[in-house]
Each structure stands twice: as structure tokens, then as C-alpha cells.
């Protein structure tokens, strides 16, 4: 099987790595560490295709260490023992650099088996992960490593790698390759900051172009669009990306930005995760709009029910309507704040005996000094209200709910001030 273009064009020097200027630019911390010739234990955190593996290889070459590459998805403790057996031998005279890809799949025992060697310096560990290392890597390993975050590569930085890929393939095939205006830019944008994927699509676009009688190939924007249409979306339903999108989705609705909210809805629907979108939409209607527009709750619930009944692709319409409605509605979290305050009291033990007037029993025992419930039925009084204590004595003056400043709650506030003579 032919080696993918991304591997055939893998950079051999730091200067050739695209993106990551915040780490590898002149004078940046990680670059200075690497160029010092002394490499500490490192953890590279970030999405795939951003240069983590490539940089580990370059570091091994620059420090003249024997490189071992393991993947956490299939490596075993036996693999680690085999690497350890090379310590202080002619097989690795200058030490070992272990690049452990997807370290989050190593269990605690496997990670701990490395501690003795990385602490003594006999093995230099460079681990990479696409998940938040503070959640997935054990603290003993984290404390012995320095974490550097790799970021998705912006299209402008990916573009030179794509153009280099076309030139490399042209020389490799020995024929001329031309392309429509916008082809490299489309690939750079469509691949979502993944340089490896960008180069692989560069190669696919060439292979998919039928050569003419002279062996030359013309790549059209349409053909590239067809190739990338369903193959470039980055989404992991069980990883950080999933929760980042959900968080951005809800915060965009809360922040009254319908355009951003629709963008994240589209990403959720494109990934097939309509249920997560519905859940956050329902929560946002209650938590962030709430009492500022109470009737929004059944409206959004109905839109979500319709989406579930009709399914995709039509489900996008009621969901989009509901998202726009939530994003553009007045906001109030007074209900959420009130129940949170009440729960805090209950959880802290700040409650007492329910007032006798509210209890369900209608007859007092012989031990009661004052017999009778003395409950005042509000409907028997003007405006259906009468002063009466409802909270337990221990917290009788507690205030959980404060009317919001929006039109709906302000009107209710004025109404009750009038009724209660405040």
C-alpha cells in the first residue's frame, strides 16, 4: 500500500511545520526548549493533524535519541518492557524518546509503569492526546511533564502545505497538474485545521482527476467539492469537541446571537447528534429565557417534538425556528437563581418544621398548647391574597426570587406591589 502523501511530505525541520506559531515561532517557549538540546518530558494536547507526531520525530532527531512510537489504543505493558530493555544498551546509546500517541487510552497501571524511567531521565516521554490531559492523564504523570496545547491550523497556514503537495505529486507523477481558481483554498478551509487531512485530500483530488492523452490532470472546484462534502467534518461524540460544541451552542443562545447558535446547531445536526441539540435547546428555553417569556417553554417543546417526529433532514426547520426564537427572546435567569438558592438552603440544613397553618393534619393532639390550624384561604380575601407565613420559622424572612427587569416580570412585580400595598 502506498504511503499517504502526508507521510511522504512529513516535515524534517521545525521551520517546515505549518501553524503552531505560538509554540514554534522564533523565541517561543517550546522552540527554545527544543533548540536547547535538552528535552524534558512533554505532553502535546490538541486536535489531530496539527503536527504533534511530526514534532516528536524532529525532537528525537535533534536530540539524537532512539525513537519508539506507541499508540495507546493497542500498545501493551509488554511493549513498554521491550522498550525498557534497551535502556543503557548499544541499541540506544543516547537514551530513548518514547512517543506515546493517544495516551488517554493507557490505563492507570500502564501509565504508572513509566514513572520510574521518565523521572530518572532514562526515558524521555512525549505523550499526545486529543482530549484534555487534566481529565484523562493521571496526576503522577502530569506532574512530571509540561503540557503544550496545539491548535487547529488556520486555512492561510495550511495553504502552503497544499501547494507543496501539488508540486510534489506533479514531480512524482511526471505530468502537469493544473487546478481551478479556489481549489487549494477550498481544501484548506474544508479540512477544518487538519493538515494531514488537507494533504490526503490534495492527493485524492489528483487521483480522482482523469489524465488527458498527455497524462496531464485538471482538478476542478466541483470535483474537489464532491470529495470533501461529507469527509472533512471533525466531531467526536464522546470527546472534548462534543462538549465544546454543546457549550458554544447554549452560550450563543444565552448571548442572543442567533447566527452563532445556528452555526453550532448545524454542526450538531451534521454529526447526527440531534438529541443533544434538543436537550440543550430545552434547557436554554427554561434557564435563560424563562420568566421573561414563559410561553416560550411549550413552544420550544412543541418544535422539538415535531423535529423528533419528522426526523432529518426536515427536523432542521423546527429546530432552527426554536433556536432563533430562544436567541432573540428577552432573557431572565431569575427562576434558575431562585431554585438554586433554595436548594443551597436545603442542602445546608437551613430548614425547619413546616408552619402549623400549612400542615396536612386538621386535628391537634392533646400536647398542643394552641389547637387549630388557622390557615387563611387566599380565595376568601380581596384580590385572592392575604398576609400569611409560609416558610418555616427558621428561615421565615428568606428571599429566593427577585423579579427580573424584563417587561413580563416587571409587570408582575408592579401588580403584586399594588396588591400587597408595598
Secondary structure, 3 states (H helix, E strand, C coil): CCCCHHHHCCCCCHHHCCCCHHHHCCCCHHHHHHHCCCCCCEEEECCCCCCHHHHHHHHHHHHCCEEEEEECCCCCHHHHHHHHCCCCCHHHCCCEEEEEECHHHCCHHHHHCCHHHHHHCCEEEEEEECCCHHHHCCHHHHCCCEEEECCCCCHHHHHHHHHHHHHHHHHHHCCCEEECCCHHHHHHHHCCCCHHHHHHHHHHHHHCCCCCCCCCEEECHHHHHHHHCCCCCCCCCCCHHHHHHHHHHHHHHHCCCHHHHHHHHHHHHHCCCHHHHHHHHHHHHHHHHHHHCCCHHHHHHHHHHHHHHHCCCCHHHHHHHHHHHHHHCCCCCHHHHHHHHHHHHHHCCCCCCCCHHHCCCCCCCCCCCCCCCCCCCHHHCHHHCCCCCCCCHHHCCCCCCCCCCCHHHHHHHHHHHHHHCC
